[in-house]
């Protein structure tokens, strides 16, 4: 298996997260025309498209915040700051963004059956991030305690 050094791996994460942000920005402009096509409607002025469009924008906003948080965490790791209270706060916010995204995906199940599975996965990933956040919180506390030990 290909082994990449730690710094290169973190740089790859920053590059991928940046590319993902560019895709998210494009989606902000494309969403009004995409949703009606996905629902097989005439245009985005159709009332039946407004709820899925709003849900899609909520998901897009949560994805944007999540991506910014991932970028902040990756930059922090590049600086060598790993087990810090700031990173714990970033992971806390990230986990809640992912958990909150499960709601709009559940709502979209009315129009897109597959979104139920996506919502379930979002909820599970959010819970996993909470566990990682708790581990980081304990590691940060141990690190702070060790820093004060002579």
C-alpha positions in Angstrom: 0.0 0.0 0.0 1.2 3.5 -0.9 2.4 5.4 2.2 2.4 9.2 2.1 4.2 11.2 4.6 2.2 13.2 7.2 2.8 16.7 5.7 2.0 15.6 2.2 -1.2 13.9 3.3 -2.3 17.1 5.1 -1.4 19.2 2.0 -3.5 16.8 -0.1 -6.4 17.3 2.3 -6.1 21.1 2.0 -6.0 20.9 -1.8 -9.0 18.5 -1.9 -11.0 20.6 0.5 -10.2 23.7 -1.6 -11.4 22.0 -4.7 -14.6 20.9 -2.9 -15.2 24.5 -1.9 -14.9 25.6 -5.5 -17.5 22.9 -6.4 -19.8 24.2 -3.6 -19.6 27.7 -4.9 -20.6 26.5 -8.4 -23.5 24.6 -6.9 -24.8 27.8 -5.2 -25.4 29.2 -8.7 -26.5 25.9 -10.4 -29.0 24.7 -7.7 -32.0 26.7 -8.9 -31.8 25.0 -12.3 -30.7 21.6 -11.1 -33.5 20.9 -8.5 -36.5 21.3 -11.0 -34.7 19.1 -13.5 -34.2 16.5 -10.8 -37.9 16.7 -9.9 -38.9 16.8 -13.5 -40.6 20.1 -13.2 -41.0 23.0 -15.7 -39.0 25.6 -13.9 -37.8 26.8 -10.5 -40.9 29.1 -10.2 -42.9 26.0 -9.5 -44.2 25.9 -5.9 -43.5 22.2 -5.5 -39.8 22.8 -6.1 -39.4 25.4 -3.3 -39.2 23.0 -0.4 -36.6 20.8 -1.9 -34.7 23.9 -3.2 -34.6 25.3 0.3 -33.6 22.0 1.8 -30.8 21.8 -0.8 -29.6 25.3 0.1 -29.6 24.4 3.8 -27.5 21.3 3.0 -25.2 23.4 0.8 -24.7 26.0 3.6 -23.9 23.2 6.1 -21.5 21.6 3.6 -19.8 25.0 3.1 -19.4 25.6 6.8 -18.1 22.0 7.3 -15.6 22.4 4.5 -14.3 25.6 6.0 -14.0 23.8 9.4 -12.0 21.0 7.7 -9.7 23.5 6.1 -9.2 25.2 9.4 -8.4 21.9 11.1 -6.0 20.9 8.3 -4.1 24.2 8.5 -3.9 23.8 12.2 -2.4 20.3 11.8 0.1 21.7 9.2 1.2 24.2 11.8 1.9 21.3 14.2 -1.1 22.3 16.5 -3.0 19.0 17.0 -4.4 18.4 20.4 -5.6 21.9 21.2 -8.8 23.4 22.6 -9.2 25.2 19.3 -9.2 21.9 17.3 -11.6 20.4 19.8 -14.0 23.4 19.1 -13.6 22.9 15.4 -14.4 19.2 15.7 -17.4 20.0 17.9 -18.8 22.5 15.3 -18.0 20.1 12.4 -19.9 17.2 14.1 -22.9 19.3 14.7 -22.9 20.6 11.1 -22.9 17.0 9.8 -25.6 15.9 12.3 -27.8 18.9 11.3 -27.5 18.0 7.7 -29.3 14.7 8.4 -32.5 16.7 8.9 -32.8 18.3 5.4 -31.8 14.9 3.9 -34.6 13.3 5.8 -37.0 15.9 4.5 -35.8 15.3 0.9 -36.8 11.6 1.3 -40.3 12.7 0.1 -38.8 13.5 -3.4 -35.7 11.4 -3.4 -35.8 8.0 -1.7 -32.0 7.7 -1.7 -31.7 10.8 0.5 -32.9 8.7 3.5 -29.7 6.7 3.2 -27.6 9.8 2.8 -29.3 11.3 5.9 -28.6 8.1 7.9 -25.0 8.2 6.8 -24.7 11.9 7.8 -26.1 11.2 11.2 -23.7 8.2 11.7 -20.7 10.3 10.5 -21.7 13.1 12.8 -21.8 10.7 15.8 -18.4 9.3 14.8 -17.1 12.9 14.7 -18.4 13.4 18.2 -16.4 10.4 19.4 -13.3 11.8 17.7 -14.0 15.2 19.3 -14.2 13.5 22.7 -10.9 11.7 22.1 -9.3 15.0 21.1 -10.7 16.7 24.1 -9.1 14.0 26.4 -5.8 14.2 24.5 -5.8 18.0 24.8 -6.4 17.7 28.6 -3.6 15.2 29.0 -1.3 17.4 26.9 -2.1 20.5 28.9 -1.5 18.5 32.1 1.9 17.2 30.8 2.9 20.7 29.7 2.5 21.9 33.3 4.5 18.9 34.7 8.1 19.6 35.3 
